[in-house]
């Protein structure tokens, strides 16, 4: 996967989306300022996603969103543990 890197660290924005009625919420990610030609590996991307989730958790108000984000954080940490 070729994802560009700028002079600043990888900036990833996390958002929650999905239906609140069916409890099918999930976290989505978007890369910010990714236009240079340096490649990032999977671990760097996952660390950026983890950082974005932790930022999102600070501002989450809805309990359903908080549970979804906490679940995503746990999954990312487990995946990172398996990669190392």
C-alpha positions as CSV (number, residue, x, y, z in Angstrom):
1,X,0.0,0.0,0.0
2,X,1.5,3.3,-1.0
3,X,0.5,6.1,1.3
4,X,2.3,9.3,1.3
5,X,4.0,11.0,4.3
6,X,4.3,14.7,4.8
7,X,6.8,16.6,7.0
8,X,4.4,16.1,10.0
9,X,3.5,12.7,11.4
10,X,0.8,10.7,9.7
11,X,-2.5,12.4,10.4
12,X,-5.5,10.2,10.5
13,X,-9.0,11.3,11.4
14,X,-11.4,8.8,12.9
15,X,-15.2,9.1,12.8
16,X,-18.1,6.9,13.9
17,X,-20.8,6.0,11.5
18,X,-23.7,3.5,11.1
19,X,-27.1,2.9,12.5
20,X,-27.7,3.7,16.2
21,X,-31.0,1.8,16.2
22,X,-29.4,-1.5,15.1
23,X,-26.2,-1.0,17.2
24,X,-24.2,-1.4,14.0
25,X,-21.8,1.4,14.7
26,X,-18.2,1.4,13.3
27,X,-15.2,3.6,13.1
28,X,-14.0,4.9,9.8
29,X,-10.7,6.6,9.0
30,X,-9.5,9.3,6.6
31,X,-5.9,10.3,5.8
32,X,-5.1,14.0,5.9
33,X,-2.4,15.5,3.7
34,X,-1.2,12.3,2.0
35,X,0.5,13.5,-1.2
36,X,4.3,12.8,-1.0
37,X,5.9,9.6,-2.3
38,X,7.2,8.0,0.9
39,X,5.6,4.7,1.8
40,X,4.2,3.8,5.2
41,X,4.0,0.2,6.5
42,X,1.0,-1.4,8.1
43,X,2.2,-0.9,11.6
44,X,2.6,2.9,11.1
45,X,-0.9,3.1,9.7
46,X,-2.3,1.1,12.6
47,X,-0.5,3.3,15.2
48,X,-2.0,6.4,13.4
49,X,-5.5,4.8,13.6
50,X,-5.0,4.1,17.3
51,X,-4.0,7.7,17.9
52,X,-7.0,8.9,16.0
53,X,-9.3,6.6,18.0
54,X,-7.9,7.8,21.3
55,X,-8.5,11.5,20.2
56,X,-12.0,10.6,19.2
57,X,-12.7,8.9,22.5
58,X,-12.0,12.2,24.4
59,X,-14.8,13.9,22.5
60,X,-17.4,11.2,22.4
61,X,-20.6,12.0,24.2
62,X,-22.9,9.1,23.2
63,X,-22.4,5.9,25.2
64,X,-22.9,3.8,22.1
65,X,-20.1,5.7,20.3
66,X,-17.8,5.3,23.4
67,X,-18.3,1.5,23.4
68,X,-17.7,1.3,19.7
69,X,-14.5,3.4,19.9
70,X,-13.2,1.4,22.9
71,X,-13.8,-1.8,21.1
72,X,-11.9,-0.5,18.1
73,X,-9.0,0.5,20.3
74,X,-8.9,-2.9,21.8
75,X,-8.9,-4.5,18.4
76,X,-6.1,-2.2,17.1
77,X,-4.0,-2.9,20.2
78,X,-4.4,-6.7,19.8
79,X,-3.5,-6.5,16.1
80,X,-0.4,-4.4,16.9
81,X,0.6,-7.0,19.5
82,X,0.3,-9.7,16.9
83,X,2.5,-7.7,14.4
84,X,5.3,-7.2,16.9
